[in-house]
Amino acid sequence: MVNEPSVDDLVRKLGTPEEPISRYELCVVAAKRTRQIIEQMQSTGTTELPGKQKEIVLACKEIMSGRVKSVKD
């Protein structure tokens, strides 16, 4: 379970006051980024992330830092 950053903080970070996102959309964005991280790890032969953190935690931290955005099709 991800405690930090909180789900509410992540929702606010991905959305805007004019166009807020749903928790479902947050879940989709985080899952997609997590799959990308896992694929990158497999292609480079990496077995662990720094600090033994989980891929989903890294994805959430990237969302919070602004490296990952939600793009509407």
C-alpha positions in Angstrom: 0.0 0.0 0.0 1.3 3.5 -0.9 1.0 5.9 2.0 3.2 8.7 0.8 2.3 10.5 -1.4 -1.4 10.3 -0.6 -4.0 9.5 -3.2 -5.6 12.9 -2.7 -2.3 14.6 -3.4 -1.7 12.6 -6.5 -5.2 13.3 -7.8 -4.6 17.1 -7.3 -1.2 16.9 -8.9 -2.5 15.1 -12.1 -5.6 17.2 -12.4 -6.3 20.9 -12.6 -9.0 23.0 -10.8 -10.7 23.3 -14.2 -10.4 19.6 -15.1 -10.0 17.4 -12.1 -9.2 13.7 -12.6 -10.9 10.8 -11.0 -9.2 8.2 -8.8 -9.8 5.7 -11.6 -7.8 7.8 -14.0 -5.0 8.1 -11.4 -5.1 4.3 -11.1 -4.8 3.9 -14.9 -1.9 6.4 -15.1 0.0 4.8 -12.2 -0.5 1.3 -13.5 0.7 2.2 -17.0 3.8 3.9 -15.6 4.5 0.9 -13.4 4.3 -1.4 -16.4 6.8 0.8 -18.2 9.2 0.7 -15.3 9.0 -3.1 -15.1 9.6 -3.4 -18.8 12.6 -1.0 -18.6 14.0 -3.1 -15.7 13.6 -6.3 -17.6 15.3 -4.9 -20.7 18.3 -3.7 -18.7 18.5 -6.7 -16.5 17.9 -4.7 -13.3 16.4 -6.8 -10.5 15.9 -4.2 -7.8 15.2 -0.5 -7.6 17.3 1.8 -5.4 16.3 1.5 -1.8 14.4 -1.7 -2.6 11.3 0.3 -3.3 8.5 -1.1 -5.4 7.7 -0.1 -8.9 4.3 1.4 -8.0 5.9 3.6 -5.4 8.4 4.9 -7.9 5.6 5.6 -10.4 3.6 7.5 -7.7 6.7 9.6 -6.8 7.2 10.4 -10.5 3.6 11.5 -10.7 4.0 13.7 -7.6 7.2 15.2 -8.9 5.6 16.2 -12.2 7.6 13.8 -14.4 4.4 11.9 -15.4 1.3 13.6 -16.7 -2.2 12.4 -17.7 -2.9 12.8 -21.4 -6.5 12.6 -22.7 -6.9 11.0 -26.1 
